[in-house]
């Protein structure tokens, strides 16, 4: 049944489950808050028996605030995330407190402790991240560690590491994030009387963004909801984009099968976007096979509201973005404009361009500075040394990049004097030759403009070849490393000397630091496709819509491509008035193809 949000709120409360398919901009929060109001005011349901579950703390607080405003007073309805609610249930039974929750730092420390008993296993950051992902996947699915697909690690080794890690957590009475759900499930299975207490407490359950649920969260939810079955879920299967966290769109797709008496309604009206944006987004997502078929109706007309443009290279694309922002600024605020990227890495280049153009910007998510990347630190150390900052710390960063066979024992003081090093009696001839060559390079660098100097480091000194060779040996993707070097070059284009470049870096870092808290000034919003969910802007710019980026290169399976398509759909539907879709023809290293999604949305 296709209806609007007002019609849904008029539907009488009935026993049993209901699924609301709510497309972008259709009023999900409106529906949930008024559903609760309806239960309390018209059906005299006790507020303390109502549980509202969201996926983020921010969404939970916003929902609670909107509901309290609607009721004109605080009401004793429980709002919280899956993890927060389930942890509260565990706390009541096992007397846990926040000190029992494992921090990210502790998690890595515990894993390193476990890995110390596996002498043949790596302990590098990349390996730890892989283990953390696999352990989380295992707990979210409730699956046997031996059945988890482990790329780059033996299944039996992983199962053993998992078991030792969990044993260590139990010994230390620690819970990692995913344990809050898993242990709640285990407790209900072991102690049915506790489950009965929870069922009596929470008799009416409402779940927002249901498409993001994972199997273990769903299993616990079903246990609490039965046998009353007063489960009201709201979500959009087309916006299921958290597969990497374990969410599975199939859970929502099969919901009516799991709950036979379930009523299903579709909110078809989009109150956010103009008709061209809605239609293009719908054209795109209809190419997915695993979805509910549904229509969307835009609430207003638009004119030239979707613009697709090819740019010959990244530089032209950046200039196009600047032109869009400058033109749009005449009719909207900077904060009404968002640039949405597939990943944080994609934001680095344009943030540099915006900084050069003195356009204020704000990262909505945690963003690491390009100048904190190891490659940037190497280049910056070399330039600092060439410009008189001859510290041992700087020299150690680059002295063997590329390899020069220099031994750190040569450096006996806090400052480094290359002429004195050349006088060392134990220097082998080929090492002395390399050192003389380095001394010459540093003298050349000291006289160069920063932009030319960075390119000289890359090509003249051979640093770029060294980085590519190292990446090949470690089986790393070299494209991101080359991108960092390109960004460094770009950052030095509009300065006149080394000191001015250092000042630019300081200003950029300061701006980045400010964005980690709150920025009060009017600024362009930079956000990833994942981070854009739930947000809306008058004008949205999506750059780099190329094969290999959107969809990502690693998305090879059909399900993976469908999730990439859903992510692009989410990004598109953030736009209210104008949507600019940009792609590039080539980079400095490769020719690029426009994304298949651009053809699909026409």
Buried (B, 14 or more C-beta within 10 A) or exposed (E): EBBBBEEBBEBEBEEBBBBBBBBBBBBBBBBBBBBBBBBBEEEEBEBEBBBBBBBBEEBBEBBBEBBBEBBEEEBEBBBBBBBBBBBBBBBEBEEBEEEBBBEEEBBBEBBEEBBEEEEEBBEEEEBBEBBBBBBBBBBBBBEEBEEBEBEEBEEEEBBBBBEBBBEBBEEEEBBBBBBBBBBBBEBBEEEEEBBEEBBEBBBBBBBBBBBBBBBBBBBBBEBBBEEBBBBBBBBBBBBBBBBEBBBBBEBBBEBBEEBEEBBBBBBBBBBBBBBBBBBBBBEBBBBBEBBBEBEBBBBEEBEEBBEBEBBEEBBBBBEBBBEBBEEBBEEBEBBBBBBBBBBBBBBBBBBBBBBBBEBBBBBBBEBEBBBEBEBBBBBBBBBBBBBEEBBBEBBBBBBBBBEBEBEEEBBEEEEBEBEEBEEEEEBEEEBBEBBEEBEEBBEBBBEBBBBBBBBBBBEBBBBBEBBBBBBEEEEBEBBBBBBBBBBBBBBBBBBEEBEEBBEBBEEBEEBBEBBEEEBEEEBBBBBBBBBBBBBBBBBBBBBBBBBBBBBBEEBEEEBBBBBBBBBBBBBBBBBBBBBBBBBBBEBEEEEBEBBBBBEBBE
